[in-house]
Amino acid sequence: MRDSKRTWEPGLTRVPYWIYRDAGVYRNEQQRIFQGPAWNYLCLEAEIAEPGDFRTTFAGDTPVIVVRDEEGELQAFENRCAHRGALIALKDSGKAEDFTCVYHAWRYDLQGNLKGVAFEQGINGKGGMPPDFCKEQHGPRKLRTATVGGLVFGSFDEDVPSIEEYLGDVIVEKIERVLSKPVAILGRFKQTIPNNWKLYMENVKDSYHASLLHVFFTTFNLNRLSQKGGVIISESGAHHVSWSKVDHKPQSSSAYSAEKLRSDKEGYTLADPSMLDGVDEFGDGVTLQILSVFPGFVLAQIQNTLAIRQVLPAGIDKTVLNWTYLGFTDDTPELRRMRLKQLNLTGSAGFISMEDGAVGGFVQRGIAGTEDEEAILEMGGASIETQDNRTTEASVRGFWNAYRGFMEI
């Protein structure tokens, strides 16, 4: 992976820009991370609730089928026919008794086992597969599956730690804090952004950009660094939680105005201020919790908006975000209306998330042609420790600590 032009000095406060632009790095990521000893988010259990229910998804850029088999067990395997490599399932979701490739009609059961080969014995005694052809020896690669809080994760690596060990107690606790009861899927969409997947994951973990980049956050006091909050970082740095509590008291904007920030806007109002209404449905006063699981999962609670983002690499300068909006099956009509209204905050055109979809592209364009230059990650020091403030890049450094471990660089 290394050559004379591709060096990365020890430490976590500098990140070379070539790491976002190198095709060889991208290929190695697929093997070492997404097909290595990591847990990839695949889907929600609620999306495949009954036997035969399936969804097509990805682990990195590898297509995957997730299905509940006849016994009610979760199964996951490559969405790739063992014959000529075509997709086995073409739909995003559905219900099936088995899967048959449209190309040459090779048929697979719900565990991903090859069960039928069209014209295996030939026709009229001619053609067909050789006598020693064994269906048991052919089939798509299978993934291990695990669940936590109704989330389904998969891994190609047989030696991956248990999901509980991989996440750690605190991350499991914070997932279950939000996904504490049966969920209802309110909507979903796909967004493609013009930058490397790591730039988006950095942005997710960057707790101090939120009230600088997102004018809406600061203008309406949804997220200011002066509010109570902090970052929780797993031991390896792989996973994180950023959280804060809205302070409904009038707040001084002196810290922002002194810096002459674009996010210091006064005099703006909403035609429908009820969009900012909220209820403390989790009983702890936390109004924002952004949680990430390495390599590409995000669970976000912003006010009463609940959303999952699946972050998928699609090339060195292309990332796909699969968004899933959630509520709970026992939502009151009033709470459901509140959630739906607050969905205007997130998504590709959301009052908050719109900038996240653009800023990575600004970086990708800005680093074009660079060779030896590096990004600087010194806000809050050099550690990856949990902190009781959000004016820090500790969780971004944590991402790179985990990344370098997986990639062995």
C-alpha positions as CSV (number, residue, x, y, z in Angstrom):
1,M,0.0,0.0,0.0
2,R,2.8,2.4,0.7
3,D,5.3,3.9,-1.7
4,S,7.8,6.7,-1.6
5,K,5.1,9.3,-2.4
6,R,2.6,8.0,0.1
7,T,3.7,8.4,3.6
8,W,1.7,9.2,6.8
9,E,3.6,10.2,9.9
10,P,2.6,8.8,13.3
11,G,-0.1,10.7,15.2
12,L,-3.6,11.7,14.7
13,T,-3.4,15.5,14.3
14,R,-2.5,15.4,10.6
15,V,-4.3,13.6,7.8
16,P,-2.6,13.5,4.3
17,Y,-5.0,14.6,1.6
18,W,-3.9,11.7,-0.7
19,I,-5.9,9.4,1.6
20,Y,-9.1,10.7,0.0
21,R,-7.9,10.6,-3.6
22,D,-5.9,7.4,-4.1
23,A,-7.6,4.5,-6.0
24,G,-5.3,2.0,-4.4
25,V,-6.4,3.1,-1.0
26,Y,-10.0,2.7,-2.0
27,R,-9.5,-0.8,-3.1
28,N,-7.7,-1.7,0.1
29,E,-10.5,-0.2,2.2
30,Q,-13.0,-2.6,0.6
31,Q,-10.8,-5.6,1.6
32,R,-9.5,-4.5,5.0
33,I,-12.5,-2.6,6.3
34,F,-15.8,-3.4,4.6
35,Q,-14.9,-7.0,3.9
36,G,-12.6,-7.2,7.0
37,P,-13.3,-7.6,10.7
38,A,-15.9,-4.7,10.9
39,W,-19.6,-4.8,11.3
40,N,-21.5,-3.1,8.4
41,Y,-25.0,-1.8,9.0
42,L,-27.4,-3.6,6.6
43,C,-31.0,-2.7,7.5
44,L,-33.6,-2.7,10.2
45,E,-35.2,-5.8,11.6
46,A,-38.5,-4.1,11.1
47,E,-37.9,-4.0,7.4
48,I,-37.6,-7.9,7.2
49,A,-40.1,-8.8,9.9
50,E,-41.6,-11.9,8.4
51,P,-40.2,-15.1,6.8
52,G,-39.3,-14.4,3.2
53,D,-39.0,-10.6,3.7
54,F,-35.8,-9.3,2.1
55,R,-33.9,-6.1,1.4
56,T,-31.0,-5.5,-0.9
57,T,-28.2,-3.4,0.6
58,F,-24.4,-3.0,0.6
59,A,-21.3,-3.7,2.6
60,G,-19.0,-1.1,1.3
61,D,-19.5,-1.3,-2.5
62,T,-20.4,-5.1,-2.3
63,P,-24.1,-5.8,-3.0
64,V,-25.8,-7.9,-0.3
65,I,-29.2,-9.5,0.2
66,V,-30.6,-9.6,3.8
67,V,-33.5,-12.0,4.3
68,R,-35.5,-13.7,7.1
69,D,-35.6,-17.4,6.3
70,E,-38.4,-19.9,6.9
71,E,-37.3,-20.4,10.5
72,G,-37.3,-16.7,11.2
73,E,-33.5,-16.4,11.3
74,L,-31.6,-13.6,9.7
75,Q,-29.5,-14.5,6.7
76,A,-27.2,-12.3,4.6
77,F,-25.2,-13.1,1.5
78,E,-23.7,-11.5,-1.5
79,N,-26.2,-10.3,-4.1
80,R,-24.1,-12.0,-6.8
81,C,-24.9,-15.1,-8.8
82,A,-22.1,-17.7,-8.5
83,H,-22.5,-18.4,-12.3
84,R,-21.7,-15.2,-14.1
85,G,-21.8,-12.6,-11.5
86,A,-25.2,-11.0,-12.2
87,L,-27.3,-9.5,-9.4
88,I,-29.6,-12.2,-7.9
89,A,-32.2,-9.8,-6.5
90,L,-33.0,-6.7,-8.5
91,K,-35.6,-5.0,-6.2
92,D,-34.8,-2.9,-3.1
93,S,-37.2,-5.1,-1.1
94,G,-39.9,-7.7,-1.3
95,K,-41.0,-11.1,-0.2
96,A,-39.7,-14.3,-1.7
97,E,-39.7,-18.1,-1.3
98,D,-36.3,-18.3,-3.0
99,F,-34.2,-16.2,-5.4
100,T,-33.6,-16.9,-9.1
101,C,-31.1,-15.1,-11.2
102,V,-32.8,-13.7,-14.3
103,Y,-29.7,-14.3,-16.5
104,H,-29.5,-18.1,-16.5
105,A,-32.0,-19.1,-13.8
106,W,-29.7,-20.4,-11.1
107,R,-31.9,-20.6,-8.0
108,Y,-30.9,-20.0,-4.4
109,D,-32.8,-20.7,-1.2
110,L,-33.3,-18.1,1.6
111,Q,-29.9,-19.1,3.2
112,G,-28.1,-18.3,0.0
113,N,-27.5,-22.0,-1.0
114,L,-27.5,-22.9,-4.6
115,K,-30.5,-25.2,-5.1
116,G,-31.2,-25.3,-8.9
117,V,-29.3,-24.9,-12.1
118,A,-31.4,-24.7,-15.3
119,F,-30.8,-27.5,-17.7
120,E,-28.2,-29.0,-15.3
121,Q,-28.7,-32.4,-17.0
122,G,-28.8,-30.9,-20.5
123,I,-31.6,-31.5,-23.1
124,N,-32.2,-34.7,-24.8
125,G,-29.0,-36.1,-23.3
126,K,-26.8,-33.4,-24.7
127,G,-25.1,-30.5,-23.0
128,G,-25.6,-29.8,-19.3
129,M,-23.1,-29.5,-16.4
130,P,-20.3,-32.0,-16.0
131,P,-21.1,-35.1,-13.8
132,D,-18.8,-33.9,-11.0
133,F,-20.5,-30.5,-10.7
134,C,-21.6,-30.0,-7.1
135,K,-24.1,-27.3,-6.2
136,E,-22.9,-27.3,-2.6
137,Q,-19.6,-25.9,-3.7
138,H,-21.0,-22.9,-5.5
139,G,-22.8,-20.0,-4.0
140,P,-22.5,-16.4,-3.0
141,R,-20.3,-15.5,0.0
142,K,-22.3,-15.4,3.3
143,L,-22.0,-12.8,6.0
144,R,-22.3,-13.2,9.8
145,T,-25.3,-11.3,11.1
146,A,-25.9,-9.6,14.5
147,T,-28.5,-7.3,15.9
148,V,-28.6,-4.5,18.5
149,G,-31.6,-2.3,19.1
150,G,-33.4,-3.6,16.0
151,L,-30.4,-2.8,13.8
152,V,-29.0,-5.5,11.6
153,F,-25.3,-5.6,11.0
154,G,-23.2,-8.0,8.9
155,S,-19.6,-9.0,8.5
156,F,-17.7,-11.1,6.0
157,D,-15.0,-11.9,8.6
158,E,-15.5,-15.1,10.6
159,D,-13.3,-13.7,13.4
160,V,-15.0,-10.4,13.9
161,P,-15.7,-9.7,17.6
162,S,-19.3,-10.0,18.8
163,I,-21.4,-6.9,18.1
164,E,-21.5,-6.1,21.8
165,E,-17.7,-6.2,22.1
166,Y,-17.2,-4.3,18.8
167,L,-19.5,-1.5,19.9
168,G,-18.8,-1.4,23.7
169,D,-21.3,-0.9,26.5
170,V,-21.7,2.9,26.1
171,I,-22.5,2.8,22.4
172,V,-24.9,0.0,22.9
173,E,-26.6,1.9,25.7
174,K,-26.9,5.1,23.5
175,I,-28.3,3.1,20.6
176,E,-30.9,1.5,22.8
177,R,-31.7,4.9,24.4
178,V,-33.2,5.9,21.1
179,L,-34.3,2.6,19.6
180,S,-36.1,1.6,22.8
181,K,-39.3,0.2,21.3
182,P,-40.8,-1.0,18.0
183,V,-40.1,1.5,15.2
184,A,-42.2,2.7,12.3
185,I,-40.5,3.6,9.1
186,L,-41.8,7.0,8.0
187,G,-39.8,7.4,4.8
188,R,-36.5,6.8,3.0
189,F,-34.5,8.3,0.2
190,K,-31.1,8.1,-1.4
191,Q,-28.6,10.9,-1.8
192,T,-25.4,10.9,-3.8
193,I,-22.6,13.4,-2.8
194,P,-19.4,14.2,-4.7
195,N,-16.8,13.3,-2.2
196,N,-14.9,10.5,-0.6
197,W,-16.9,8.6,2.0
198,K,-14.3,9.4,4.7
199,L,-15.0,13.1,4.4
200,Y,-18.6,12.5,5.2
201,M,-17.8,10.4,8.2
202,E,-15.4,13.0,9.4
203,N,-18.2,15.5,9.2
204,V,-20.5,13.3,11.2
205,K,-17.9,13.0,13.9
206,D,-16.9,16.7,13.9
207,S,-18.9,18.1,16.8
208,Y,-17.8,21.7,16.6
209,H,-18.7,22.5,13.0
210,A,-22.4,22.2,13.7
211,S,-23.0,25.6,15.0
212,L,-20.6,27.2,12.5
213,L,-21.7,25.6,9.2
214,H,-25.4,25.2,10.0
215,V,-26.8,28.7,10.3
216,F,-30.2,27.4,11.2
217,F,-28.9,25.6,14.3
218,T,-27.4,28.7,15.8
219,T,-30.1,31.2,14.7
220,F,-32.8,29.3,16.5
221,N,-30.7,28.1,19.5
222,L,-31.0,24.4,18.6
223,N,-27.2,23.9,18.8
224,R,-24.7,26.3,20.2
225,L,-21.4,25.3,21.7
226,S,-22.2,27.2,24.8
227,Q,-25.1,24.8,25.5
228,K,-24.5,21.7,27.7
229,G,-23.1,18.8,25.8
230,G,-20.1,16.7,25.1
231,V,-18.6,13.8,23.0
232,I,-18.4,10.2,24.0
233,I,-15.7,8.2,22.2
234,S,-15.2,4.4,22.2
235,E,-11.8,3.1,23.3
236,S,-10.4,2.6,19.8
237,G,-12.0,5.9,18.6
238,A,-14.1,3.9,16.0
239,H,-17.5,5.0,17.3
240,H,-18.8,8.1,18.9
241,V,-21.7,10.0,20.4
242,S,-22.1,13.8,20.3
243,W,-24.9,15.2,22.4
244,S,-26.4,18.5,23.6
245,K,-29.4,20.0,25.4
246,V,-31.3,23.0,24.2
247,D,-31.2,25.9,26.6
248,H,-34.5,27.7,26.2
249,K,-33.2,30.7,28.1
250,P,-32.1,33.7,25.9
251,Q,-28.5,33.1,25.0
252,S,-25.8,35.7,24.4
253,S,-24.4,35.6,20.9
254,S,-21.2,37.5,22.0
255,A,-18.9,34.5,21.5
256,Y,-20.2,34.1,17.9
257,S,-20.4,37.8,17.0
258,A,-16.9,38.3,18.3
259,E,-15.7,35.8,15.7
260,K,-17.7,37.5,12.9
261,L,-19.2,34.2,12.0
262,R,-21.8,33.6,9.2
263,S,-23.8,31.6,11.8
264,D,-24.4,34.6,13.9
265,K,-27.7,35.7,12.5
266,E,-30.2,37.8,14.4
267,G,-33.7,38.9,13.5
268,Y,-34.7,35.8,11.6
269,T,-38.0,34.2,12.4
270,L,-40.0,31.2,11.1
271,A,-43.4,31.6,9.5
272,D,-44.4,28.4,11.3
273,P,-42.4,28.3,14.6
274,S,-44.2,25.2,15.6
275,M,-41.5,23.3,13.7
276,L,-39.2,23.9,16.6
277,D,-41.7,22.5,19.2
278,G,-40.5,19.4,20.9
279,V,-41.2,16.9,23.6
280,D,-38.7,15.2,25.9
281,E,-39.7,11.7,24.8
282,F,-36.5,10.0,26.3
283,G,-36.7,11.7,29.7
284,D,-33.2,13.0,29.9
285,G,-33.4,16.5,28.3
286,V,-31.0,15.6,25.4
287,T,-32.3,17.3,22.3
288,L,-29.5,16.2,19.9
289,Q,-27.7,12.9,19.8
290,I,-25.5,12.0,16.8
291,L,-24.1,8.5,17.0
292,S,-21.8,6.8,14.6
293,V,-20.6,3.2,14.2
294,F,-17.4,2.6,12.2
295,P,-17.2,2.3,9.3
296,G,-20.5,3.9,7.9
297,F,-23.5,4.0,10.2
298,V,-25.2,7.1,11.7
299,L,-28.1,7.3,14.1
300,A,-29.4,10.8,14.7
301,Q,-31.9,12.3,17.1
302,I,-32.5,16.0,16.4
303,Q,-35.3,17.2,18.6
304,N,-38.0,14.5,17.8
305,T,-36.6,13.7,14.4
306,L,-35.1,10.2,14.3
307,A,-33.1,9.1,11.2
308,I,-30.6,6.5,10.1
309,R,-27.9,7.2,7.6
310,Q,-26.0,4.4,5.8
311,V,-22.8,5.8,4.4
312,L,-21.6,3.8,1.4
313,P,-18.4,4.4,-0.7
314,A,-19.1,4.4,-4.5
315,G,-15.7,5.5,-5.7
316,I,-12.9,7.7,-4.6
317,D,-15.0,10.8,-5.0
318,K,-18.5,9.5,-4.7
319,T,-20.6,8.6,-1.7
320,V,-24.1,7.3,-1.4
321,L,-26.2,8.1,1.7
322,N,-29.3,5.9,2.3
323,W,-31.6,7.8,4.7
324,T,-34.3,6.1,6.7
325,Y,-36.7,8.2,8.8
326,L,-38.2,6.6,11.9
327,G,-40.9,7.0,14.4
328,F,-42.4,4.5,16.9
329,T,-45.4,2.3,16.3
330,D,-47.0,3.8,19.4
331,D,-46.6,7.5,18.4
332,T,-49.6,9.6,19.1
333,P,-51.1,11.5,16.2
334,E,-49.7,14.7,17.6
335,L,-46.2,13.3,18.0
336,R,-46.2,11.8,14.5
337,R,-47.2,15.2,13.0
338,M,-44.4,16.8,15.0
339,R,-41.9,14.3,13.6
340,L,-43.0,14.8,10.1
341,K,-42.8,18.5,10.4
342,Q,-39.3,18.3,11.9
343,L,-38.1,16.2,9.0
344,N,-37.6,19.5,7.2
345,L,-34.5,19.8,9.3
346,T,-32.7,16.9,7.8
347,G,-32.1,15.2,4.5
348,S,-30.5,16.5,1.3
349,A,-32.5,19.7,1.3
350,G,-33.0,20.0,5.1
351,F,-32.5,23.3,6.9
352,I,-29.6,21.6,8.8
353,S,-28.3,18.6,6.7
354,M,-28.2,20.4,3.3
355,E,-24.8,21.9,4.1
356,D,-23.3,18.5,5.1
357,G,-24.1,17.2,1.7
358,A,-22.2,20.1,0.1
359,V,-19.2,20.8,2.2
360,G,-17.5,17.4,1.5
361,G,-17.6,18.3,-2.2
362,F,-15.9,21.6,-1.4
363,V,-13.1,19.7,0.3
364,Q,-12.8,17.2,-2.5
365,R,-12.5,20.0,-5.0
366,G,-10.1,22.0,-2.8
367,I,-7.6,19.2,-2.4
368,A,-7.4,18.4,-6.1
369,G,-3.7,18.3,-7.2
370,T,-2.3,18.0,-3.7
371,E,0.5,15.6,-2.9
372,D,2.2,16.4,0.4
373,E,-0.4,18.7,2.1
374,E,-2.2,17.6,5.2
375,A,-5.4,18.5,7.1
376,I,-4.9,19.8,10.7
377,L,-6.9,18.2,13.5
378,E,-5.7,20.0,16.7
379,M,-8.9,21.4,18.0
380,G,-9.2,20.2,21.6
381,G,-5.6,18.7,21.7
382,A,-4.4,15.4,20.3
383,S,-6.3,12.8,22.3
384,I,-9.3,10.7,21.4
385,E,-10.8,10.8,24.9
386,T,-14.4,11.4,25.9
387,Q,-14.9,15.1,26.7
388,D,-17.6,17.3,28.4
389,N,-17.5,19.9,25.6
390,R,-17.9,19.9,21.8
391,T,-15.2,22.4,20.9
392,T,-13.0,19.5,19.9
393,E,-12.0,17.3,17.1
394,A,-11.4,14.3,19.4
395,S,-14.0,12.1,17.7
396,V,-12.5,12.8,14.2
397,R,-9.1,11.8,15.5
398,G,-10.8,8.7,16.9
399,F,-12.0,7.8,13.4
400,W,-8.5,8.0,12.1
401,N,-7.1,6.0,14.9
402,A,-9.6,3.1,14.1
403,Y,-9.0,3.6,10.3
404,R,-5.2,3.3,10.6
405,G,-5.7,0.2,12.7
406,F,-7.8,-1.5,10.1
407,M,-5.6,-0.4,7.2
408,E,-2.3,-1.0,9.1
409,I,-0.8,2.3,8.1
